[in-house]
Amino acid sequence: MNRQVGYIAYAYVILTGIALSCLVISKIPLGSSEEKSNDGFPGTVSPSANPGLSGKAYAGKSLFQSKCGSCHTLFKDMTGPGLASALKSERWTDRKQLYKWIRNPEGFMKTDSYTRELKKQFGSLMTAFPNITDEEIDAIVDYITTTTTANSNIAVP
């Protein structure tokens, strides 16, 4: 019995050490303060690592990854359509319509046959992002269009 208590205490010490190490590592900044960008998006880093992207498009990349990337890619359909081809649709030439769709897909879909067809095609409704700003959506669109242009040799369905 004493041996089991010793093993449990030893495991507890090891797990505590791992947890503290993770906490310390999570506090270490990945970029230097000189790389910070003042493009209106907190926590974004200079696009120097992505020379083809403007500061706004680089911020859009980060936003795309955090908000869109679980359901969308740029060039292939997943849970939702590939966004490079989706943005080429005439449906989204009016950016205000895109803002409405992203913030309230269910409400927008009630008056729009194109988005109802998307739901039928993909079998699910897009997640609403009611608090996303126009500037954040514009940054995501800049990222998508910049990347699409830079990769124009990739066939977009």
QUISUL-V516698 format. One record per backbone hydrogen bond with DSSP energy under -0.5 kcal/mol. NH is the residue of the N-H (numbers start at 1). CO is the residue of the C=O. If there is no record, write none. Layout:
nh->NH co->CO
nh->NH co->CO
This chain:
nh->5 co->1
nh->6 co->2
nh->7 co->3
nh->8 co->4
nh->9 co->5
nh->10 co->6
nh->11 co->7
nh->12 co->8
nh->13 co->9
nh->14 co->10
nh->15 co->11
nh->16 co->12
nh->17 co->13
nh->18 co->14
nh->19 co->15
nh->20 co->16
nh->21 co->17
nh->22 co->18
nh->23 co->19
nh->24 co->20
nh->25 co->21
nh->26 co->22
nh->27 co->23
nh->27 co->24
nh->28 co->25
nh->29 co->27
nh->35 co->32
nh->36 co->33
nh->37 co->44
nh->42 co->40
nh->44 co->41
nh->46 co->35
nh->49 co->46
nh->50 co->47
nh->53 co->50
nh->58 co->54
nh->59 co->55
nh->60 co->56
nh->61 co->57
nh->62 co->58
nh->63 co->59
nh->64 co->60
nh->65 co->61
nh->66 co->62
nh->67 co->63
nh->68 co->63
nh->68 co->64
nh->69 co->64
nh->71 co->68
nh->72 co->68
nh->73 co->76
nh->78 co->80
nh->79 co->71
nh->80 co->71
nh->83 co->73
nh->84 co->74
nh->85 co->74
nh->86 co->82
nh->87 co->83
nh->88 co->84
nh->89 co->85
nh->89 co->86
nh->92 co->89
nh->93 co->90
nh->95 co->93
nh->97 co->94
nh->98 co->94
nh->99 co->95
nh->100 co->96
nh->101 co->97
nh->102 co->98
nh->103 co->99
nh->104 co->100
nh->108 co->104
nh->109 co->105
nh->110 co->106
nh->111 co->108
nh->112 co->109
nh->116 co->112
nh->117 co->113
nh->118 co->114
nh->119 co->115
nh->120 co->116
nh->121 co->117
nh->122 co->118
nh->123 co->119
nh->129 co->102
nh->132 co->129
nh->137 co->133
nh->138 co->134
nh->139 co->135
nh->140 co->136
nh->141 co->137
nh->142 co->138
nh->143 co->139
nh->144 co->140
nh->145 co->141
nh->146 co->142
nh->147 co->143
nh->148 co->144
nh->149 co->145
nh->150 co->146
nh->151 co->147
nh->152 co->149
nh->154 co->151
nh->157 co->75
nh->157 co->155
